[in-house]
Amino acid sequence: MKKILIIGAGFLQAFVIRKAKEMGYYTITIDKNPNSIGFNYAHEFEEIDIVDQETCLKYAISKNIDGVLTAATDYGVLSTAYIAQKMKLPGLDYEVAKIVKNKYMVRRTLFENKVDDVAQYYEVSNIEALDDISAGIHFPVMVKPCDGSGSKAAKRVNSALELESACEEAIKASLIGKALIEDFIEGKEYGVESIVYNNEVHVLGVMGKYMTNPPNYAELGHSIPSQLGIEEKVKEVVRNAINALGINFGAVNMDVLVTKDNRVCIVDVGARMGGNLIGSHIIPIGTGIDYIGSLIRVAVGDSIELKTQSLGGSVVTRLLALEPGKVMNLPNFDEIGKNCHVEIYHQLKVGSVIREYQNNLDGYGYVVSVSNDIRVAVRQAEEAKKLIDIGIIRDNWMQSI
């Protein structure tokens, strides 16, 4: 029985942990949160901070693992690549991982290789640095942490007056204490999921995305089909980006913007499977590819066959971005799921305090809707989310502050 180490054991990683165990691999996982839900599904687990590369490596060596994998989080990418390199396991090149983990370095690499036409980009680690560059900045711009994920602290900035506070927020949210300032591109956002296997880039699917309104840009859900007329052009840009960055192995999650004149601009690149049920539901249902199973197999050196097949259906998801307040009572989720023909995954309980939704880390679960007609799938998902939101009884005092 081959041993696989899953880096991270949160809600989204739990799908990977459970799948690996079902596939017959001896499954080990680590996370610094002692209450990680993924611990319930692994053969073994340990409380370890997944960004602590040396401690992660020491643990992996002690378990004599055959493969290592992270998914749905950027925080485990460096440790995963580091372990793979030191233990000579299949994995992403560690130097490449360091580039992909830094959004400024990604942007610079894409620009130097003429992958897209985002030309304005700056890295700042302190507010004083703005004195030297602010006069030359052409607004509007996007400001985000150099190593962030989940749209946390990502914000459109329209003037120099707004720039300082946005950079302060992004620097504070960054583990490395740096913010990226780059061109703001007006367009519709799409998600793209790929696997690099045997030195070949396989683009698995292009997903439509539902986003919050400005100034925050956070995911509200995905859909397949994307209903985008230039999917092949998007796939070509994605392949060019992956090759320019030197990504040699594993999953690649990418967000792109398509402008009204069909320019394709890259928003974000992650060297891991996407979150928000992309790997567990959206890609498998929308394309027929066992995405998580494929990633597990390649991580331990087993072979895979990637063949996208249209299943003729549509899949739509919605994050549970809910009205703020303290939960006093919950609706009947089973009844809502049955009546709306959807699956519901949630992390709510009586006493939960729902935060204002600013990025997808403020979501409390997901609705998954499948139908032969994407319009029906959208309607089912939105109706279920609406019924959940209005069915939650909240503390009125909490709502008023």
C-alpha positions as CSV (number, residue, x, y, z in Angstrom):
1,M,0.0,0.0,0.0
2,K,1.6,3.3,-1.1
3,K,1.7,6.1,1.4
4,I,0.6,9.6,0.4
5,L,0.9,12.7,2.5
6,I,-1.8,15.4,2.0
7,I,-0.7,18.8,3.0
8,G,-3.6,20.6,4.6
9,A,-6.7,18.9,6.2
10,G,-9.4,21.6,5.9
11,F,-12.9,21.2,4.5
12,L,-11.8,21.3,0.8
13,Q,-8.7,19.1,1.4
14,A,-11.0,16.5,3.1
15,F,-12.4,15.5,-0.3
16,V,-8.8,14.6,-1.4
17,I,-8.0,12.8,1.8
18,R,-11.2,10.7,1.7
19,K,-10.7,10.0,-2.0
20,A,-7.1,8.8,-1.5
21,K,-8.2,6.4,1.3
22,E,-11.0,5.1,-0.9
23,M,-8.5,4.4,-3.7
24,G,-6.5,2.2,-1.4
25,Y,-3.6,4.4,-0.6
26,Y,-2.3,4.7,3.0
27,T,-3.4,8.3,3.7
28,I,-1.6,10.7,6.0
29,T,-2.4,14.4,6.5
30,I,-1.1,17.4,8.4
31,D,-2.6,20.7,9.5
32,K,-2.0,23.1,12.4
33,N,-5.7,23.2,13.2
34,P,-6.4,20.4,15.8
35,N,-10.0,20.4,14.7
36,S,-9.4,19.9,11.0
37,I,-12.2,17.9,9.5
38,G,-9.8,16.0,7.2
39,F,-8.3,14.3,10.2
40,N,-11.5,12.2,10.4
41,Y,-10.8,10.5,7.1
42,A,-7.0,9.9,7.2
43,H,-5.2,6.7,8.4
44,E,-2.8,9.0,10.3
45,F,-2.6,12.8,11.0
46,E,-0.4,15.2,12.8
47,E,-0.8,18.8,14.0
48,I,1.8,20.6,11.9
49,D,1.8,24.1,10.4
50,I,1.8,23.5,6.6
51,V,4.0,26.5,5.9
52,D,6.8,25.2,8.1
53,Q,8.8,23.5,5.4
54,E,11.5,21.9,7.5
55,T,9.0,20.4,10.0
56,C,6.8,19.1,7.2
57,L,9.9,17.5,5.6
58,K,11.0,15.9,8.8
59,Y,7.6,14.4,9.3
60,A,7.4,13.2,5.7
61,I,10.7,11.4,6.0
62,S,9.7,9.8,9.3
63,K,6.6,8.3,7.5
64,N,8.6,7.1,4.5
65,I,5.9,8.4,2.1
66,D,5.6,7.6,-1.6
67,G,4.0,10.9,-2.7
68,V,3.0,14.3,-1.4
69,L,0.1,16.5,-2.5
70,T,-1.7,19.7,-1.6
71,A,-4.9,21.0,-3.0
72,A,-7.3,24.0,-2.8
73,T,-4.8,26.2,-0.8
74,D,-1.7,28.2,-1.8
75,Y,-0.2,27.8,1.7
76,G,0.9,24.2,1.2
77,V,2.5,24.7,-2.3
78,L,6.0,25.4,-1.1
79,S,6.1,22.7,1.5
80,T,4.8,20.2,-1.0
81,A,7.4,21.0,-3.6
82,Y,10.1,21.1,-1.0
83,I,9.3,17.6,0.3
84,A,9.1,16.2,-3.2
85,Q,12.5,17.7,-4.1
86,K,14.3,16.5,-1.0
87,M,12.7,13.0,-1.0
88,K,13.0,12.7,-4.9
89,L,9.3,12.2,-5.3
90,P,7.1,13.4,-8.2
91,G,6.4,17.0,-7.8
92,L,6.6,20.6,-8.9
93,D,10.2,22.1,-9.2
94,Y,10.8,23.9,-5.9
95,E,12.3,27.0,-7.6
96,V,9.3,27.2,-9.9
97,A,7.0,26.9,-6.8
98,K,8.7,29.9,-5.3
99,I,8.0,32.0,-8.4
100,V,4.4,30.9,-8.7
101,K,3.8,31.6,-5.0
102,N,4.8,35.3,-5.6
103,K,2.2,37.1,-7.7
104,Y,4.7,39.9,-8.6
105,M,7.2,37.3,-9.9
106,V,4.4,35.6,-11.9
107,R,3.4,39.0,-13.4
108,R,7.0,39.8,-14.3
109,T,7.5,36.4,-16.0
110,L,4.3,36.7,-18.0
111,F,5.2,40.2,-19.2
112,E,8.8,39.2,-20.1
113,N,7.4,36.3,-22.2
114,K,4.7,38.4,-23.8
115,V,2.0,36.0,-22.6
116,D,-0.6,38.8,-22.1
117,D,-0.5,42.6,-22.3
118,V,-0.7,43.5,-18.6
119,A,2.3,45.9,-18.6
120,Q,2.0,47.9,-15.4
121,Y,3.1,46.1,-12.2
122,Y,4.9,47.1,-9.0
123,E,5.9,45.3,-5.8
124,V,5.8,47.2,-2.5
125,S,6.7,46.1,1.0
126,N,6.1,49.5,2.7
127,I,4.0,52.6,2.2
128,E,7.1,54.8,1.9
129,A,7.9,53.1,-1.4
130,L,4.7,54.6,-2.9
131,D,6.4,58.0,-2.9
132,D,8.7,56.8,-5.7
133,I,6.2,55.2,-7.9
134,S,2.7,56.7,-7.4
135,A,3.3,59.6,-9.8
136,G,3.9,57.2,-12.6
137,I,0.9,54.9,-11.9
138,H,-2.0,54.9,-14.4
139,F,-5.3,54.3,-12.6
140,P,-7.3,52.3,-12.1
141,V,-5.2,49.5,-10.7
142,M,-5.7,46.3,-8.8
143,V,-3.9,45.9,-5.4
144,K,-3.5,42.4,-3.8
145,P,-1.2,40.6,-1.5
146,C,1.8,39.1,-3.4
147,D,1.1,35.7,-1.8
148,G,-2.6,35.8,-1.1
149,S,-5.5,33.6,-2.1
150,G,-9.3,33.6,-2.0
151,S,-9.4,37.3,-3.2
152,K,-8.4,38.3,0.4
153,A,-7.4,42.0,0.4
154,A,-7.7,42.3,-3.4
155,K,-9.2,45.6,-4.3
156,R,-9.7,48.0,-7.3
157,V,-8.0,51.4,-6.6
158,N,-9.2,54.4,-8.7
159,S,-6.9,57.1,-7.4
160,A,-3.7,57.9,-5.5
161,L,-5.8,58.8,-2.5
162,E,-7.1,55.2,-2.2
163,L,-3.7,53.6,-2.9
164,E,-2.1,53.9,0.5
165,S,-4.9,52.2,2.5
166,A,-5.3,49.4,-0.1
167,C,-1.5,48.7,0.0
168,E,-1.5,48.7,3.8
169,E,-4.4,46.2,3.8
170,A,-2.7,43.9,1.2
171,I,0.8,44.1,2.9
172,K,-0.9,43.2,6.2
173,A,-2.7,40.2,4.6
174,S,0.6,38.9,3.0
175,L,2.8,36.3,4.8
176,I,5.8,37.8,3.1
177,G,4.6,41.4,3.8
178,K,4.4,42.5,0.1
179,A,1.7,43.9,-2.1
180,L,1.3,43.8,-5.9
181,I,0.0,46.8,-7.8
182,E,-1.0,45.9,-11.4
183,D,-3.2,47.1,-14.3
184,F,-6.9,46.9,-13.7
185,I,-8.5,45.0,-16.6
186,E,-12.2,45.5,-17.4
187,G,-13.6,42.1,-18.4
188,K,-15.4,39.0,-17.4
189,E,-13.6,36.5,-15.2
190,Y,-13.2,32.8,-16.0
191,G,-11.5,29.9,-14.2
192,V,-9.3,27.4,-15.9
193,E,-8.0,24.1,-14.5
194,S,-5.1,22.2,-16.0
195,I,-2.8,19.3,-15.2
196,V,0.9,19.1,-16.3
197,Y,1.7,15.4,-16.9
198,N,4.6,13.8,-18.8
199,N,5.8,17.3,-19.9
200,E,2.5,18.1,-21.5
201,V,-0.1,20.6,-20.4
202,H,-3.7,19.2,-20.3
203,V,-6.3,21.9,-20.0
204,L,-9.2,20.2,-18.3
205,G,-11.9,22.8,-18.4
206,V,-12.8,26.5,-18.6
207,M,-15.3,27.6,-16.0
208,G,-17.6,30.6,-16.0
209,K,-17.3,32.6,-12.7
210,Y,-19.8,34.6,-10.7
211,M,-18.1,37.5,-8.8
212,T,-19.0,40.1,-6.2
213,N,-19.3,43.7,-7.3
214,P,-16.4,46.3,-7.0
215,P,-14.4,47.3,-5.2
216,N,-13.9,43.7,-3.9
217,Y,-13.7,41.0,-6.4
218,A,-14.5,37.7,-4.7
219,E,-15.8,34.4,-6.1
220,L,-19.5,33.6,-5.7
221,G,-19.5,30.4,-7.8
222,H,-18.6,28.6,-11.0
223,S,-20.2,26.9,-13.9
224,I,-19.5,24.5,-16.8
225,P,-20.1,25.1,-19.6
226,S,-18.5,28.5,-19.5
227,Q,-20.7,29.9,-22.3
228,L,-17.5,31.6,-23.6
229,G,-17.1,31.7,-27.4
230,I,-13.3,31.8,-27.4
231,E,-12.4,28.9,-25.1
232,E,-9.7,27.7,-27.4
233,K,-8.0,31.0,-27.3
234,V,-8.2,31.0,-23.5
235,K,-6.6,27.5,-23.4
236,E,-3.8,28.7,-25.7
237,V,-3.0,31.6,-23.4
238,V,-3.1,29.3,-20.4
239,R,-0.7,26.8,-22.0
240,N,1.7,29.6,-22.9
241,A,1.6,30.9,-19.3
242,I,2.3,27.5,-17.8
243,N,5.2,27.0,-20.1
244,A,6.6,30.5,-19.5
245,L,6.5,29.9,-15.8
246,G,8.2,26.5,-16.1
247,I,5.4,24.6,-14.3
248,N,6.5,21.0,-14.8
249,F,4.1,18.9,-12.8
250,G,0.7,18.7,-11.3
251,A,-2.4,20.8,-11.0
252,V,-2.6,24.5,-12.2
253,N,-5.5,26.7,-11.2
254,M,-5.7,29.9,-13.2
255,D,-8.1,32.9,-13.3
256,V,-8.3,35.0,-16.5
257,L,-10.2,38.0,-17.7
258,V,-11.7,38.3,-21.2
259,T,-12.3,41.8,-22.4
260,K,-15.0,43.0,-24.7
261,D,-12.6,42.9,-27.6
262,N,-11.6,39.3,-26.7
263,R,-8.2,40.0,-25.1
264,V,-7.2,37.4,-22.6
265,C,-5.4,38.6,-19.5
266,I,-4.2,36.4,-16.6
267,V,-5.4,37.4,-13.1
268,D,-4.0,34.7,-10.9
269,V,-2.0,31.5,-11.1
270,G,-2.0,28.7,-8.5
271,A,0.2,25.6,-8.7
272,R,-2.4,23.4,-7.1
273,M,-6.0,22.3,-7.7
274,G,-8.6,25.0,-7.4
275,G,-10.8,25.4,-4.3
276,N,-14.5,26.0,-4.0
277,L,-15.4,22.4,-5.1
278,I,-13.6,22.7,-8.4
279,G,-11.8,19.4,-8.1
280,S,-14.4,17.5,-6.2
281,H,-17.5,18.5,-8.2
282,I,-17.2,21.1,-11.0
283,I,-14.5,19.4,-13.2
284,P,-15.6,15.8,-12.6
285,I,-19.3,16.6,-13.3
286,G,-18.6,19.1,-16.1
287,T,-15.9,17.1,-18.0
288,G,-16.1,13.5,-16.8
289,I,-12.4,13.6,-15.6
290,D,-11.6,12.2,-12.2
291,Y,-9.5,15.2,-11.3
292,I,-8.7,14.4,-7.7
293,G,-8.1,10.7,-8.5
294,S,-5.7,11.7,-11.3
295,L,-3.7,14.1,-9.0
296,I,-3.4,11.4,-6.3
297,R,-2.1,8.8,-8.8
298,V,0.5,11.1,-10.3
299,A,1.7,12.2,-6.9
300,V,2.7,8.6,-6.0
301,G,4.1,7.9,-9.5
302,D,1.2,5.9,-10.9
303,S,0.1,6.5,-14.5
304,I,-3.1,8.2,-15.5
305,E,-5.1,8.7,-18.7
306,L,-6.6,12.2,-19.2
307,K,-9.5,12.4,-21.6
308,T,-12.1,15.1,-21.4
309,Q,-15.6,13.9,-22.3
310,S,-18.7,16.1,-22.5
311,L,-21.4,14.6,-20.3
312,G,-24.1,16.9,-21.9
313,G,-25.0,18.4,-18.6
314,S,-24.3,21.6,-16.7
315,V,-23.0,22.2,-13.2
316,V,-23.3,25.4,-11.3
317,T,-22.1,26.2,-7.8
318,R,-22.8,29.1,-5.4
319,L,-20.9,29.9,-2.3
320,L,-22.9,30.5,0.8
321,A,-22.2,34.3,1.0
322,L,-24.8,35.2,3.6
323,E,-26.2,38.1,5.5
324,P,-24.2,38.8,8.6
325,G,-25.4,37.9,12.0
326,K,-25.2,35.4,14.8
327,V,-27.1,32.2,14.0
328,M,-29.9,31.4,16.4
329,N,-31.6,28.7,14.3
330,L,-30.9,26.9,11.0
331,P,-33.3,26.0,8.1
332,N,-33.9,22.4,7.0
333,F,-31.1,21.9,4.6
334,D,-32.2,18.5,3.5
335,E,-35.7,19.9,2.6
336,I,-34.2,22.8,0.6
337,G,-31.8,20.5,-1.2
338,K,-34.6,18.1,-2.2
339,N,-37.0,20.8,-3.3
340,C,-34.4,22.7,-5.3
341,H,-32.7,19.6,-6.7
342,V,-29.3,20.6,-5.3
343,E,-26.5,19.3,-3.0
344,I,-25.7,21.5,0.0
345,Y,-22.4,21.6,1.9
346,H,-22.3,23.9,4.9
347,Q,-20.3,24.6,8.0
348,L,-23.0,26.4,9.9
349,K,-24.3,25.7,13.4
350,V,-26.2,27.5,16.1
351,G,-24.0,30.1,17.5
352,S,-22.0,30.7,14.3
353,V,-21.2,34.3,13.6
354,I,-21.6,35.1,9.9
355,R,-19.2,37.7,8.7
356,E,-19.8,40.2,6.0
357,Y,-18.8,38.6,2.7
358,Q,-15.6,40.2,1.3
359,N,-13.7,37.2,0.0
360,N,-14.5,33.5,-0.4
361,L,-12.9,32.8,3.0
362,D,-16.1,34.4,4.4
363,G,-18.3,31.8,2.8
364,Y,-20.0,29.2,4.9
365,G,-20.5,26.4,2.4
366,Y,-21.7,25.6,-1.1
367,V,-24.7,24.8,-3.2
368,V,-24.1,22.4,-6.2
369,S,-26.7,22.3,-9.0
370,V,-26.7,20.0,-12.0
371,S,-29.1,20.1,-14.9
372,N,-29.2,19.5,-18.7
373,D,-30.0,23.2,-19.0
374,I,-27.6,25.7,-17.5
375,R,-30.3,28.2,-17.0
376,V,-32.2,25.7,-14.9
377,A,-29.0,24.8,-13.0
378,V,-28.4,28.5,-12.2
379,R,-32.0,29.0,-11.1
380,Q,-31.9,26.0,-8.8
381,A,-28.6,27.1,-7.2
382,E,-29.7,30.7,-6.6
383,E,-33.1,29.6,-5.2
384,A,-31.5,27.2,-2.8
385,K,-29.0,29.9,-1.6
386,K,-31.9,32.4,-1.2
387,L,-33.9,29.9,0.9
388,I,-31.0,29.1,3.1
389,D,-30.3,32.8,3.7
390,I,-33.9,33.7,4.6
391,G,-34.3,30.5,6.6
392,I,-31.5,31.4,9.0
393,I,-32.8,33.1,12.2
394,R,-30.3,35.6,13.4
395,D,-29.7,37.5,16.6
396,N,-31.2,41.0,15.8
397,W,-28.7,42.6,18.1
398,M,-25.8,41.2,16.1
399,Q,-27.3,42.3,12.8
400,S,-27.6,45.9,14.1
401,I,-23.9,46.4,14.8
